């Protein structure tokens, strides 16, 4: 028999030169002729086999996409899933092992890990802000705003200054808007400070 390159002989007693010639499966190759089996391909690390009837050990080898990896001299057809730890995402094509190219997500983002290559925005509650690198879920690393600060939540990276008027004072943590928790405080010491401030400002 004289099977074409990329094929192998599957029967005996053929009546023609090509009867019984069959294409090699993906991940295998053949130089043709009288061979009765295909040989495993040897794609480089970070690559995988993509075509039927390959004629050489590397024909059709393609770089794995982000989210997949391929070890050295593999016959993997689609690449294996990467397995980034929680708080990390895949960042590169052509990964060679299950954590190759995994990096921590930035502050304000989170990732459950695994095969994901895109981080998701944090969803901190109102009155809180995102403060952690490598968050593993949408609440991980959400910190409370202190007295005098507020936040609308989400993926905000810091709290904002309250906008209480001059004779009010902020009285609560986790304020959700610029005046949340602003209250009038009537005591001699505080009123004295207000009066002195007004004098300095020339308002009295």
N, C-alpha and C positions, 0 to 999 in steps of 0.2 A: 504494500500500500504506500501511497505518497500523499498523506494528509497535509493540508496546508499548515503554515505556521499558525499557532493559536488553536490547533485542533489535535485530537488524539484518536487512535483506533479503538473501537469498542466491540468489534466482532471478529471472528475468524472465518475463513472461507469466503471472503469478499469476492464478488464477481467483477467488480470494477476497481480502479485505483483509488477511488474516494468513498466507496460504499462503507457506511459505518463510521465515518469520520465525524466527530462531535466537538463542538466548541468547548474550550476549557472554561470552567466557572470563574467568576470573579475571585481574585486572590491566588490564581494559578496561571501558569503559562506553559507554552510548548513551542519548540522550534519546528514542529511538524515532522513529516516523514513517516517512519514506522512506529513511533513511540506509542505505548499503550496506556500511559498515564501522564497527567500533567504534573508539573513541579510547582511547589509552593513559591510564591513570589517573595522578594526580599525588599519591600519598600523601606526606605530609611525611617528612623525614628521621627515621629511627627507627621508621617504620611500614611495613607491607606489606599488599598486597591479600589479602582472605580470601574473597570471595564471587563467585559467578557472577551475571551479569545486573545488574551495578551500573548505577545510573541517573545517577550524578554522578561527578565526577572523584575524589571522596574517600569515597564510600559504601563501608562495609566495611573501611576502613583501620584496622588494629589495631597496637598497639605491639609491637615484636619482644620476645621473651622473652630472658632472660639466655642467652648462648651464641650469639646471632644478632645481626646488625646490618643496617641498611638505609640506604643513602645517600639524599640528597635527590631528590625527584621520581622515585621508582622505581616500576617495575611488578613488582617481585619478589613472588612468590607466597608463599614461605615465609621470606623473609629469608635473608641470606647468613651463612655461618659466621664468627664472630669468630676471631681468630688471636692470642690472648694469647701473649707470649713465655714460654719456660720459666721457672718460678719465679713465675708470676703466674696469677691467675684472673679471670674475668669477675664483675662485681658488680652490674650494673644491667640493667634492661629498657630498651628504646628506644635501643640503641646506634646511632650514626650512621656509624661506621667500624670497621675490623677490630681496633683496639686500644682502642676507647672503653670506659671503665669497668674496664680491666685494672689490678689492684693486686697488689703483692707479697704472697705468703703469709707468715704469721707464723712466728716461731721455733717449731719443733716440728711444722711442716707442710711439705708439698712439693706441687709441681704440675708436670706436664710441659708445661703451657701448652695452646694450642689453644682448644677450645670449652668447656673445663671451667669450672664455676662453683663447684665445691666442692673444697677442699684435702683432701689425704689425710695421715694422721698419719705422722711419721717412724718408721723402724724401725732405729734405731741399734743396733749390736751391744752386748752386755753389756760394761761397762767404759767406755762412751762416752756422751756426751750431745749433744743437739741445740743448736746455738749460732748458727745462721745464719738471717737473714731471706731469703726468696726461694729456698729450696732447690728444685732441679730434679728430684731423685729421692730415694728413701728413705734414702740414705746420705750425701747431699750436706751438708756442714757438720757431720758428726758429729766431735766432738773427744774426745780421750782424757782420762780422769780422771787427775789427778796423784797422787803419793804421798800417802797419807793420806785418799784419797777413793775412793768406789766408785759404780757405777751399774748398774741392771738393764737399761739400754738403752732401746729403744723411742723414745718421744717425750719422755723426761725432759729437762727444761731445765737441770738442774744435777746435779752429783755430790753425794753425801752423805758426811758424816764417817765414817771407819772407826771400829770399836768394839774396837780392840785393847786387851788388858788392860794394866795399868800397867807390867808388865815386858816387854811386847812392843813391837815397832816395825813400821810398815808398810814392806814391802820391794819392792813392785811397782807399776807403772803399770797402768791398765785393770782394777782390781779389780772383781769382779763381785758381791761381797756384802760385808757389813760386817766380815768377818774374813778375807777372802781376802788372803793374803800377809802376815798378821800372824805374825811370827817372834820367837823369843827371841834376843836379842843379848847375848852374854856377853863384855863387855870392861870393864876397870876404870873407864873414864870413864863409860860408860853406867850401870854399877852404882852408881857414886857419885851420879849424878843421881837414880837411883831411891831410894837410901837417904835422900838429902837431902829428896826429895819426901815420903817416908813420915814423916820426922821433923817436917816442917812440918805435915803433916796429923794429927800426933799418933798415928800408927799404930805408932811404935817408941819 
